[in-house]
Amino acid sequence: MLAGLPSIVVRPELYVTAAALAAGLYVGLDAIGVSPILAGGIAVVTGFGLRGYAIRHKIDLPAYRR
């Protein structure tokens, strides 16, 4: 907590979830032998797609409560 604002990690928006999914997808695709360029492209499209879907449909994660 800095300046009375919660960290982006505990906010209900799907920022961190989309980034984690994209990173995990890239690592998984790379591990099974997909070319890094293709794996990166798929991961980026998936991450942006999830974030865009969440914004468009107003989907949030449950809020962190202390």
Order of alpha helices (4+ residues) and beta strands (2+ residues): alpha-alpha
